[in-house]
């Protein structure tokens, strides 16, 4: 499974309770109601658990965590492939 598809699966499984994923991979997960600040913290833990990456405080930025595309690029920059 591609990194992007794994990201989509992770978000859908854990945060797809009320809001559908945005149509575009670059669209904000926060602005579209998929994530809130508490879910963002949970997401960081899930990324560590599922992909084995360390997420530092410096990594917690909108560019890295606020869209499917951003998450995919971030994980790939941490060496996750697929």
PDB file of N, CA, C and O in Angstrom:
ATOM      1  N   UNK A   1       0.856  -1.180   0.000  1.00  0.00           N
ATOM      2  CA  UNK A   1       0.000   0.000   0.000  1.00  0.00           C
ATOM      3  C   UNK A   1       0.897   1.237   0.000  1.00  0.00           C
ATOM      4  O   UNK A   1       1.917   1.268   0.689  1.00  0.00           O
ATOM      5  N   UNK A   2       0.522   2.242  -0.762  1.00  0.00           N
ATOM      6  CA  UNK A   2       1.323   3.470  -0.831  1.00  0.00           C
ATOM      7  C   UNK A   2       1.228   4.239   0.485  1.00  0.00           C
ATOM      8  O   UNK A   2       0.288   4.054   1.258  1.00  0.00           O
ATOM      9  N   UNK A   3       2.204   5.096   0.724  1.00  0.00           N
ATOM     10  CA  UNK A   3       2.197   5.927   1.932  1.00  0.00           C
ATOM     11  C   UNK A   3       0.924   6.765   1.960  1.00  0.00           C
ATOM     12  O   UNK A   3       0.281   6.883   3.003  1.00  0.00           O
ATOM     13  N   UNK A   4       0.563   7.338   0.835  1.00  0.00           N
ATOM     14  CA  UNK A   4      -0.641   8.166   0.766  1.00  0.00           C
ATOM     15  C   UNK A   4      -1.881   7.365   1.152  1.00  0.00           C
ATOM     16  O   UNK A   4      -2.713   7.838   1.926  1.00  0.00           O
ATOM     17  N   UNK A   5      -2.004   6.158   0.615  1.00  0.00           N
ATOM     18  CA  UNK A   5      -3.171   5.341   0.927  1.00  0.00           C
ATOM     19  C   UNK A   5      -3.185   4.912   2.391  1.00  0.00           C
ATOM     20  O   UNK A   5      -4.253   4.806   2.993  1.00  0.00           O
ATOM     21  N   UNK A   6      -2.018   4.667   2.967  1.00  0.00           N
ATOM     22  CA  UNK A   6      -1.941   4.341   4.394  1.00  0.00           C
ATOM     23  C   UNK A   6      -2.367   5.534   5.243  1.00  0.00           C
ATOM     24  O   UNK A   6      -3.053   5.368   6.252  1.00  0.00           O
ATOM     25  N   UNK A   7      -1.964   6.732   4.837  1.00  0.00           N
ATOM     26  CA  UNK A   7      -2.372   7.952   5.551  1.00  0.00           C
ATOM     27  C   UNK A   7      -3.890   8.095   5.496  1.00  0.00           C
ATOM     28  O   UNK A   7      -4.524   8.352   6.519  1.00  0.00           O
ATOM     29  N   UNK A   8      -4.468   7.935   4.328  1.00  0.00           N
ATOM     30  CA  UNK A   8      -5.920   8.035   4.175  1.00  0.00           C
ATOM     31  C   UNK A   8      -6.617   6.990   5.045  1.00  0.00           C
ATOM     32  O   UNK A   8      -7.598   7.301   5.720  1.00  0.00           O
ATOM     33  N   UNK A   9      -6.122   5.772   5.033  1.00  0.00           N
ATOM     34  CA  UNK A   9      -6.701   4.702   5.840  1.00  0.00           C
ATOM     35  C   UNK A   9      -6.627   5.032   7.329  1.00  0.00           C
ATOM     36  O   UNK A   9      -7.606   4.853   8.054  1.00  0.00           O
ATOM     37  N   UNK A  10      -5.492   5.503   7.776  1.00  0.00           N
ATOM     38  CA  UNK A  10      -5.302   5.863   9.182  1.00  0.00           C
ATOM     39  C   UNK A  10      -6.279   6.956   9.602  1.00  0.00           C
ATOM     40  O   UNK A  10      -6.925   6.855  10.645  1.00  0.00           O
ATOM     41  N   UNK A  11      -6.379   7.989   8.794  1.00  0.00           N
ATOM     42  CA  UNK A  11      -7.276   9.105   9.119  1.00  0.00           C
ATOM     43  C   UNK A  11      -8.729   8.650   9.105  1.00  0.00           C
ATOM     44  O   UNK A  11      -9.504   9.003   9.994  1.00  0.00           O
ATOM     45  N   UNK A  12      -9.091   7.878   8.111  1.00  0.00           N
ATOM     46  CA  UNK A  12     -10.469   7.403   8.005  1.00  0.00           C
ATOM     47  C   UNK A  12     -10.833   6.511   9.191  1.00  0.00           C
ATOM     48  O   UNK A  12     -11.916   6.650   9.759  1.00  0.00           O
ATOM     49  N   UNK A  13      -9.955   5.616   9.563  1.00  0.00           N
ATOM     50  CA  UNK A  13     -10.218   4.693  10.667  1.00  0.00           C
ATOM     51  C   UNK A  13     -10.352   5.414  11.999  1.00  0.00           C
ATOM     52  O   UNK A  13     -11.211   5.069  12.811  1.00  0.00           O
ATOM     53  N   UNK A  14      -9.511   6.410  12.225  1.00  0.00           N
ATOM     54  CA  UNK A  14      -9.451   7.025  13.547  1.00  0.00           C
ATOM     55  C   UNK A  14     -10.190   8.349  13.678  1.00  0.00           C
ATOM     56  O   UNK A  14     -10.581   8.735  14.780  1.00  0.00           O
ATOM     57  N   UNK A  15     -10.383   9.046  12.563  1.00  0.00           N
ATOM     58  CA  UNK A  15     -10.958  10.386  12.663  1.00  0.00           C
ATOM     59  C   UNK A  15     -12.133  10.618  11.731  1.00  0.00           C
ATOM     60  O   UNK A  15     -12.617  11.746  11.635  1.00  0.00           O
ATOM     61  N   UNK A  16     -12.600   9.611  11.053  1.00  0.00           N
ATOM     62  CA  UNK A  16     -13.667   9.760  10.085  1.00  0.00           C
ATOM     63  C   UNK A  16     -15.062   9.732  10.687  1.00  0.00           C
ATOM     64  O   UNK A  16     -16.021   9.368  10.007  1.00  0.00           O
ATOM     65  N   UNK A  17     -15.188  10.110  11.952  1.00  0.00           N
ATOM     66  CA  UNK A  17     -16.461  10.015  12.657  1.00  0.00           C
ATOM     67  C   UNK A  17     -17.532  10.949  12.118  1.00  0.00           C
ATOM     68  O   UNK A  17     -18.690  10.550  11.999  1.00  0.00           O
ATOM     69  N   UNK A  18     -17.173  12.169  11.792  1.00  0.00           N
ATOM     70  CA  UNK A  18     -18.207  13.094  11.391  1.00  0.00           C
ATOM     71  C   UNK A  18     -17.967  13.801  10.084  1.00  0.00           C
ATOM     72  O   UNK A  18     -18.911  14.234   9.423  1.00  0.00           O
ATOM     73  N   UNK A  19     -16.735  13.921   9.710  1.00  0.00           N
ATOM     74  CA  UNK A  19     -16.413  14.692   8.511  1.00  0.00           C
ATOM     75  C   UNK A  19     -15.731  13.794   7.491  1.00  0.00           C
ATOM     76  O   UNK A  19     -14.871  12.979   7.827  1.00  0.00           O
ATOM     77  N   UNK A  20     -16.125  13.960   6.267  1.00  0.00           N
ATOM     78  CA  UNK A  20     -15.478  13.220   5.180  1.00  0.00           C
ATOM     79  C   UNK A  20     -14.138  13.867   4.873  1.00  0.00           C
ATOM     80  O   UNK A  20     -13.945  15.060   5.106  1.00  0.00           O
ATOM     81  N   UNK A  21     -13.221  13.078   4.353  1.00  0.00           N
ATOM     82  CA  UNK A  21     -11.943  13.635   3.933  1.00  0.00           C
ATOM     83  C   UNK A  21     -12.180  14.661   2.834  1.00  0.00           C
ATOM     84  O   UNK A  21     -13.075  14.492   2.006  1.00  0.00           O
ATOM     85  N   UNK A  22     -11.380  15.724   2.825  1.00  0.00           N
ATOM     86  CA  UNK A  22     -11.506  16.704   1.739  1.00  0.00           C
ATOM     87  C   UNK A  22     -11.247  16.038   0.390  1.00  0.00           C
ATOM     88  O   UNK A  22     -10.551  15.026   0.305  1.00  0.00           O
ATOM     89  N   UNK A  23     -11.811  16.616  -0.648  1.00  0.00           N
ATOM     90  CA  UNK A  23     -11.676  16.056  -1.990  1.00  0.00           C
ATOM     91  C   UNK A  23     -10.226  16.070  -2.467  1.00  0.00           C
ATOM     92  O   UNK A  23      -9.782  15.128  -3.123  1.00  0.00           O
ATOM     93  N   UNK A  24      -9.495  17.119  -2.144  1.00  0.00           N
ATOM     94  CA  UNK A  24      -8.107  17.236  -2.603  1.00  0.00           C
ATOM     95  C   UNK A  24      -7.114  16.929  -1.512  1.00  0.00           C
ATOM     96  O   UNK A  24      -7.334  17.272  -0.350  1.00  0.00           O
ATOM     97  N   UNK A  25      -6.017  16.283  -1.875  1.00  0.00           N
ATOM     98  CA  UNK A  25      -4.999  15.903  -0.904  1.00  0.00           C
ATOM     99  C   UNK A  25      -4.306  17.090  -0.252  1.00  0.00           C
ATOM    100  O   UNK A  25      -3.732  16.946   0.827  1.00  0.00           O
ATOM    101  N   UNK A  26      -4.346  18.266  -0.886  1.00  0.00           N
ATOM    102  CA  UNK A  26      -3.698  19.455  -0.320  1.00  0.00           C
ATOM    103  C   UNK A  26      -4.639  20.251   0.588  1.00  0.00           C
ATOM    104  O   UNK A  26      -4.204  21.207   1.231  1.00  0.00           O
ATOM    105  N   UNK A  27      -5.900  19.880   0.651  1.00  0.00           N
ATOM    106  CA  UNK A  27      -6.861  20.631   1.455  1.00  0.00           C
ATOM    107  C   UNK A  27      -6.659  20.363   2.944  1.00  0.00           C
ATOM    108  O   UNK A  27      -6.257  19.270   3.343  1.00  0.00           O
ATOM    109  N   UNK A  28      -6.945  21.382   3.757  1.00  0.00           N
ATOM    110  CA  UNK A  28      -6.730  21.325   5.190  1.00  0.00           C
ATOM    111  C   UNK A  28      -7.674  20.355   5.890  1.00  0.00           C
ATOM    112  O   UNK A  28      -8.891  20.416   5.720  1.00  0.00           O
ATOM    113  N   UNK A  29      -7.089  19.462   6.679  1.00  0.00           N
ATOM    114  CA  UNK A  29      -7.885  18.546   7.487  1.00  0.00           C
ATOM    115  C   UNK A  29      -8.511  19.278   8.668  1.00  0.00           C
ATOM    116  O   UNK A  29      -9.598  18.912   9.116  1.00  0.00           O
ATOM    117  N   UNK A  30      -7.843  20.301   9.174  1.00  0.00           N
ATOM    118  CA  UNK A  30      -8.380  21.101  10.283  1.00  0.00           C
ATOM    119  C   UNK A  30      -9.547  21.959   9.814  1.00  0.00           C
ATOM    120  O   UNK A  30     -10.610  21.955  10.437  1.00  0.00           O
ATOM    121  N   UNK A  31      -9.361  22.687   8.732  1.00  0.00           N
ATOM    122  CA  UNK A  31     -10.408  23.577   8.231  1.00  0.00           C
ATOM    123  C   UNK A  31     -11.643  22.818   7.763  1.00  0.00           C
ATOM    124  O   UNK A  31     -12.748  23.361   7.780  1.00  0.00           O
ATOM    125  N   UNK A  32     -11.467  21.570   7.347  1.00  0.00           N
ATOM    126  CA  UNK A  32     -12.587  20.763   6.875  1.00  0.00           C
ATOM    127  C   UNK A  32     -13.210  19.907   7.975  1.00  0.00           C
ATOM    128  O   UNK A  32     -14.078  19.080   7.698  1.00  0.00           O
ATOM    129  N   UNK A  33     -12.777  20.099   9.214  1.00  0.00           N
ATOM    130  CA  UNK A  33     -13.399  19.432  10.346  1.00  0.00           C
ATOM    131  C   UNK A  33     -13.032  17.979  10.548  1.00  0.00           C
ATOM    132  O   UNK A  33     -13.671  17.287  11.341  1.00  0.00           O
ATOM    133  N   UNK A  34     -12.017  17.500   9.851  1.00  0.00           N
ATOM    134  CA  UNK A  34     -11.593  16.112  10.025  1.00  0.00           C
ATOM    135  C   UNK A  34     -10.777  15.980  11.308  1.00  0.00           C
ATOM    136  O   UNK A  34     -10.934  15.014  12.053  1.00  0.00           O
ATOM    137  N   UNK A  35      -9.911  16.951  11.559  1.00  0.00           N
ATOM    138  CA  UNK A  35      -9.084  16.979  12.764  1.00  0.00           C
ATOM    139  C   UNK A  35      -9.371  18.233  13.570  1.00  0.00           C
ATOM    140  O   UNK A  35      -9.755  19.267  13.023  1.00  0.00           O
ATOM    141  N   UNK A  36      -9.177  18.126  14.884  1.00  0.00           N
ATOM    142  CA  UNK A  36      -9.141  19.301  15.753  1.00  0.00           C
ATOM    143  C   UNK A  36      -7.839  19.204  16.548  1.00  0.00           C
ATOM    144  O   UNK A  36      -7.032  18.310  16.295  1.00  0.00           O
ATOM    145  N   UNK A  37      -7.624  20.100  17.492  1.00  0.00           N
ATOM    146  CA  UNK A  37      -6.339  20.117  18.190  1.00  0.00           C
ATOM    147  C   UNK A  37      -6.098  18.833  18.989  1.00  0.00           C
ATOM    148  O   UNK A  37      -4.962  18.365  19.059  1.00  0.00           O
ATOM    149  N   UNK A  38      -7.126  18.265  19.582  1.00  0.00           N
ATOM    150  CA  UNK A  38      -6.952  17.007  20.314  1.00  0.00           C
ATOM    151  C   UNK A  38      -6.648  15.854  19.365  1.00  0.00           C
ATOM    152  O   UNK A  38      -5.799  15.012  19.655  1.00  0.00           O
ATOM    153  N   UNK A  39      -7.338  15.820  18.242  1.00  0.00           N
ATOM    154  CA  UNK A  39      -7.101  14.773  17.252  1.00  0.00           C
ATOM    155  C   UNK A  39      -5.694  14.887  16.674  1.00  0.00           C
ATOM    156  O   UNK A  39      -5.079  13.875  16.336  1.00  0.00           O
ATOM    157  N   UNK A  40      -5.184  16.103  16.558  1.00  0.00           N
ATOM    158  CA  UNK A  40      -3.831  16.302  16.041  1.00  0.00           C
ATOM    159  C   UNK A  40      -2.813  15.628  16.955  1.00  0.00           C
ATOM    160  O   UNK A  40      -1.873  14.992  16.479  1.00  0.00           O
ATOM    161  N   UNK A  41      -3.000  15.766  18.270  1.00  0.00           N
ATOM    162  CA  UNK A  41      -2.109  15.089  19.219  1.00  0.00           C
ATOM    163  C   UNK A  41      -2.218  13.581  19.089  1.00  0.00           C
ATOM    164  O   UNK A  41      -1.207  12.880  19.134  1.00  0.00           O
ATOM    165  N   UNK A  42      -3.424  13.079  18.929  1.00  0.00           N
ATOM    166  CA  UNK A  42      -3.626  11.648  18.741  1.00  0.00           C
ATOM    167  C   UNK A  42      -2.963  11.182  17.440  1.00  0.00           C
ATOM    168  O   UNK A  42      -2.362  10.108  17.393  1.00  0.00           O
ATOM    169  N   UNK A  43      -3.077  11.988  16.402  1.00  0.00           N
ATOM    170  CA  UNK A  43      -2.471  11.657  15.116  1.00  0.00           C
ATOM    171  C   UNK A  43      -0.962  11.481  15.246  1.00  0.00           C
ATOM    172  O   UNK A  43      -0.394  10.558  14.661  1.00  0.00           O
ATOM    173  N   UNK A  44      -0.314  12.350  15.999  1.00  0.00           N
ATOM    174  CA  UNK A  44       1.138  12.250  16.194  1.00  0.00           C
ATOM    175  C   UNK A  44       1.483  10.890  16.805  1.00  0.00           C
ATOM    176  O   UNK A  44       2.427  10.234  16.366  1.00  0.00           O
ATOM    177  N   UNK A  45       0.728  10.470  17.807  1.00  0.00           N
ATOM    178  CA  UNK A  45       0.963   9.162  18.416  1.00  0.00           C
ATOM    179  C   UNK A  45       0.734   8.018  17.442  1.00  0.00           C
ATOM    180  O   UNK A  45       1.485   7.043  17.433  1.00  0.00           O
ATOM    181  N   UNK A  46      -0.294   8.138  16.630  1.00  0.00           N
ATOM    182  CA  UNK A  46      -0.589   7.099  15.641  1.00  0.00           C
ATOM    183  C   UNK A  46       0.492   7.004  14.573  1.00  0.00           C
ATOM    184  O   UNK A  46       0.821   5.908  14.119  1.00  0.00           O
ATOM    185  N   UNK A  47       1.047   8.143  14.169  1.00  0.00           N
ATOM    186  CA  UNK A  47       2.137   8.136  13.186  1.00  0.00           C
ATOM    187  C   UNK A  47       3.352   7.403  13.743  1.00  0.00           C
ATOM    188  O   UNK A  47       3.998   6.624  13.042  1.00  0.00           O
ATOM    189  N   UNK A  48       3.651   7.662  15.005  1.00  0.00           N
ATOM    190  CA  UNK A  48       4.779   6.995  15.653  1.00  0.00           C
ATOM    191  C   UNK A  48       4.533   5.497  15.729  1.00  0.00           C
ATOM    192  O   UNK A  48       5.417   4.697  15.421  1.00  0.00           O
ATOM    193  N   UNK A  49       3.338   5.125  16.139  1.00  0.00           N
ATOM    194  CA  UNK A  49       2.992   3.713  16.292  1.00  0.00           C
ATOM    195  C   UNK A  49       2.943   2.974  14.953  1.00  0.00           C
ATOM    196  O   UNK A  49       3.522   1.897  14.814  1.00  0.00           O
ATOM    197  N   UNK A  50       2.266   3.543  13.990  1.00  0.00           N
ATOM    198  CA  UNK A  50       2.026   2.837  12.727  1.00  0.00           C
ATOM    199  C   UNK A  50       3.237   2.843  11.793  1.00  0.00           C
ATOM    200  O   UNK A  50       3.515   1.853  11.116  1.00  0.00           O
ATOM    201  N   UNK A  51       3.955   3.976  11.766  1.00  0.00           N
ATOM    202  CA  UNK A  51       5.054   4.105  10.804  1.00  0.00           C
ATOM    203  C   UNK A  51       6.439   4.061  11.454  1.00  0.00           C
ATOM    204  O   UNK A  51       7.449   4.028  10.751  1.00  0.00           O
ATOM    205  N   UNK A  52       6.492   4.062  12.779  1.00  0.00           N
ATOM    206  CA  UNK A  52       7.772   4.002  13.469  1.00  0.00           C
ATOM    207  C   UNK A  52       8.613   5.250  13.333  1.00  0.00           C
ATOM    208  O   UNK A  52       9.840   5.181  13.402  1.00  0.00           O
ATOM    209  N   UNK A  53       7.966   6.401  13.139  1.00  0.00           N
ATOM    210  CA  UNK A  53       8.709   7.654  13.004  1.00  0.00           C
ATOM    211  C   UNK A  53       8.655   8.443  14.310  1.00  0.00           C
ATOM    212  O   UNK A  53       7.685   8.368  15.064  1.00  0.00           O
ATOM    213  N   UNK A  54       9.696   9.180  14.547  1.00  0.00           N
ATOM    214  CA  UNK A  54       9.719  10.107  15.673  1.00  0.00           C
ATOM    215  C   UNK A  54       9.215  11.451  15.173  1.00  0.00           C
ATOM    216  O   UNK A  54       9.667  11.945  14.140  1.00  0.00           O
ATOM    217  N   UNK A  55       8.287  12.036  15.898  1.00  0.00           N
ATOM    218  CA  UNK A  55       7.729  13.337  15.533  1.00  0.00           C
ATOM    219  C   UNK A  55       8.136  14.327  16.620  1.00  0.00           C
ATOM    220  O   UNK A  55       7.634  14.273  17.743  1.00  0.00           O
ATOM    221  N   UNK A  56       9.043  15.224  16.276  1.00  0.00           N
ATOM    222  CA  UNK A  56       9.515  16.220  17.236  1.00  0.00           C
ATOM    223  C   UNK A  56       8.564  17.416  17.251  1.00  0.00           C
ATOM    224  O   UNK A  56       7.698  17.549  16.386  1.00  0.00           O
ATOM    225  N   UNK A  57       8.739  18.271  18.234  1.00  0.00           N
ATOM    226  CA  UNK A  57       7.912  19.480  18.298  1.00  0.00           C
ATOM    227  C   UNK A  57       8.090  20.334  17.053  1.00  0.00           C
ATOM    228  O   UNK A  57       7.135  20.963  16.596  1.00  0.00           O
ATOM    229  N   UNK A  58       9.292  20.365  16.498  1.00  0.00           N
ATOM    230  CA  UNK A  58       9.558  21.136  15.292  1.00  0.00           C
ATOM    231  C   UNK A  58       8.817  20.568  14.083  1.00  0.00           C
ATOM    232  O   UNK A  58       8.541  21.288  13.124  1.00  0.00           O
ATOM    233  N   UNK A  59       8.497  19.277  14.133  1.00  0.00           N
ATOM    234  CA  UNK A  59       7.788  18.627  13.032  1.00  0.00           C
ATOM    235  C   UNK A  59       6.297  18.953  13.019  1.00  0.00           C
ATOM    236  O   UNK A  59       5.634  18.787  11.996  1.00  0.00           O
ATOM    237  N   UNK A  60       5.774  19.410  14.140  1.00  0.00           N
ATOM    238  CA  UNK A  60       4.335  19.645  14.262  1.00  0.00           C
ATOM    239  C   UNK A  60       4.006  21.016  13.678  1.00  0.00           C
ATOM    240  O   UNK A  60       3.914  22.021  14.383  1.00  0.00           O
ATOM    241  N   UNK A  61       3.835  21.009  12.367  1.00  0.00           N
ATOM    242  CA  UNK A  61       3.520  22.225  11.620  1.00  0.00           C
ATOM    243  C   UNK A  61       2.366  21.929  10.673  1.00  0.00           C
ATOM    244  O   UNK A  61       2.136  20.772  10.322  1.00  0.00           O
ATOM    245  N   UNK A  62       1.643  22.956  10.257  1.00  0.00           N
ATOM    246  CA  UNK A  62       0.576  22.732   9.265  1.00  0.00           C
ATOM    247  C   UNK A  62       1.099  22.113   7.971  1.00  0.00           C
ATOM    248  O   UNK A  62       0.416  21.295   7.356  1.00  0.00           O
ATOM    249  N   UNK A  63       2.293  22.495   7.559  1.00  0.00           N
ATOM    250  CA  UNK A  63       2.854  21.946   6.330  1.00  0.00           C
ATOM    251  C   UNK A  63       3.006  20.430   6.405  1.00  0.00           C
ATOM    252  O   UNK A  63       2.857  19.738   5.398  1.00  0.00           O
ATOM    253  N   UNK A  64       3.303  19.915   7.596  1.00  0.00           N
ATOM    254  CA  UNK A  64       3.529  18.482   7.762  1.00  0.00           C
ATOM    255  C   UNK A  64       2.265  17.697   8.081  1.00  0.00           C
ATOM    256  O   UNK A  64       2.126  16.554   7.645  1.00  0.00           O
ATOM    257  N   UNK A  65       1.345  18.286   8.831  1.00  0.00           N
ATOM    258  CA  UNK A  65       0.273  17.484   9.418  1.00  0.00           C
ATOM    259  C   UNK A  65      -1.144  17.891   9.047  1.00  0.00           C
ATOM    260  O   UNK A  65      -2.089  17.252   9.509  1.00  0.00           O
ATOM    261  N   UNK A  66      -1.335  18.918   8.239  1.00  0.00           N
ATOM    262  CA  UNK A  66      -2.689  19.432   8.021  1.00  0.00           C
ATOM    263  C   UNK A  66      -3.335  18.987   6.713  1.00  0.00           C
ATOM    264  O   UNK A  66      -4.417  19.465   6.371  1.00  0.00           O
ATOM    265  N   UNK A  67      -2.701  18.093   5.985  1.00  0.00           N
ATOM    266  CA  UNK A  67      -3.317  17.594   4.750  1.00  0.00           C
ATOM    267  C   UNK A  67      -2.776  16.199   4.471  1.00  0.00           C
ATOM    268  O   UNK A  67      -1.733  15.805   4.991  1.00  0.00           O
ATOM    269  N   UNK A  68      -3.489  15.477   3.659  1.00  0.00           N
ATOM    270  CA  UNK A  68      -3.029  14.144   3.257  1.00  0.00           C
ATOM    271  C   UNK A  68      -1.686  14.270   2.540  1.00  0.00           C
ATOM    272  O   UNK A  68      -0.768  13.493   2.801  1.00  0.00           O
ATOM    273  N   UNK A  69      -1.570  15.230   1.651  1.00  0.00           N
ATOM    274  CA  UNK A  69      -0.312  15.416   0.907  1.00  0.00           C
ATOM    275  C   UNK A  69       0.826  15.799   1.849  1.00  0.00           C
ATOM    276  O   UNK A  69       1.936  15.284   1.718  1.00  0.00           O
ATOM    277  N   UNK A  70       0.562  16.692   2.792  1.00  0.00           N
ATOM    278  CA  UNK A  70       1.586  17.097   3.754  1.00  0.00           C
ATOM    279  C   UNK A  70       2.049  15.930   4.609  1.00  0.00           C
ATOM    280  O   UNK A  70       3.247  15.760   4.836  1.00  0.00           O
ATOM    281  N   UNK A  71       1.115  15.133   5.080  1.00  0.00           N
ATOM    282  CA  UNK A  71       1.457  13.953   5.871  1.00  0.00           C
ATOM    283  C   UNK A  71       2.272  12.963   5.052  1.00  0.00           C
ATOM    284  O   UNK A  71       3.238  12.385   5.550  1.00  0.00           O
ATOM    285  N   UNK A  72       1.888  12.772   3.811  1.00  0.00           N
ATOM    286  CA  UNK A  72       2.615  11.853   2.938  1.00  0.00           C
ATOM    287  C   UNK A  72       4.051  12.332   2.738  1.00  0.00           C
ATOM    288  O   UNK A  72       4.993  11.548   2.865  1.00  0.00           O
ATOM    289  N   UNK A  73       4.218  13.611   2.425  1.00  0.00           N
ATOM    290  CA  UNK A  73       5.578  14.162   2.237  1.00  0.00           C
ATOM    291  C   UNK A  73       6.390  14.052   3.521  1.00  0.00           C
ATOM    292  O   UNK A  73       7.565  13.686   3.489  1.00  0.00           O
ATOM    293  N   UNK A  74       5.766  14.367   4.641  1.00  0.00           N
ATOM    294  CA  UNK A  74       6.453  14.301   5.936  1.00  0.00           C
ATOM    295  C   UNK A  74       6.943  12.886   6.213  1.00  0.00           C
ATOM    296  O   UNK A  74       8.106  12.692   6.568  1.00  0.00           O
ATOM    297  N   UNK A  75       6.069  11.898   6.052  1.00  0.00           N
ATOM    298  CA  UNK A  75       6.457  10.515   6.303  1.00  0.00           C
ATOM    299  C   UNK A  75       7.556  10.071   5.349  1.00  0.00           C
ATOM    300  O   UNK A  75       8.480   9.368   5.759  1.00  0.00           O
ATOM    301  N   UNK A  76       7.472  10.467   4.095  1.00  0.00           N
ATOM    302  CA  UNK A  76       8.518  10.114   3.150  1.00  0.00           C
ATOM    303  C   UNK A  76       9.841  10.767   3.523  1.00  0.00           C
ATOM    304  O   UNK A  76      10.900  10.175   3.313  1.00  0.00           O
ATOM    305  N   UNK A  77       9.799  11.983   4.074  1.00  0.00           N
ATOM    306  CA  UNK A  77      11.034  12.651   4.500  1.00  0.00           C
ATOM    307  C   UNK A  77      11.663  11.945   5.708  1.00  0.00           C
ATOM    308  O   UNK A  77      12.854  12.095   5.977  1.00  0.00           O
ATOM    309  N   UNK A  78      10.843  11.176   6.426  1.00  0.00           N
ATOM    310  CA  UNK A  78      11.316  10.414   7.575  1.00  0.00           C
ATOM    311  C   UNK A  78      11.737   8.995   7.186  1.00  0.00           C
ATOM    312  O   UNK A  78      12.072   8.178   8.044  1.00  0.00           O
ATOM    313  N   UNK A  79      11.714   8.714   5.878  1.00  0.00           N
ATOM    314  CA  UNK A  79      12.182   7.432   5.393  1.00  0.00           C
ATOM    315  C   UNK A  79      11.115   6.373   5.177  1.00  0.00           C
ATOM    316  O   UNK A  79      11.433   5.231   4.847  1.00  0.00           O
ATOM    317  N   UNK A  80       9.843   6.740   5.360  1.00  0.00           N
ATOM    318  CA  UNK A  80       8.764   5.784   5.120  1.00  0.00           C
ATOM    319  C   UNK A  80       8.577   5.672   3.621  1.00  0.00           C
ATOM    320  O   UNK A  80       8.475   6.684   2.928  1.00  0.00           O
ATOM    321  N   UNK A  81       8.533   4.460   3.120  1.00  0.00           N
ATOM    322  CA  UNK A  81       8.333   4.272   1.692  1.00  0.00           C
ATOM    323  C   UNK A  81       7.180   3.327   1.449  1.00  0.00           C
ATOM    324  O   UNK A  81       6.698   2.640   2.350  1.00  0.00           O
ATOM    325  N   UNK A  82       6.763   3.316   0.216  1.00  0.00           N
ATOM    326  CA  UNK A  82       5.673   2.420  -0.125  1.00  0.00           C
ATOM    327  C   UNK A  82       4.867   2.969  -1.255  1.00  0.00           C
ATOM    328  O   UNK A  82       3.896   2.344  -1.683  1.00  0.00           O
TER     329      UNK A  82
END
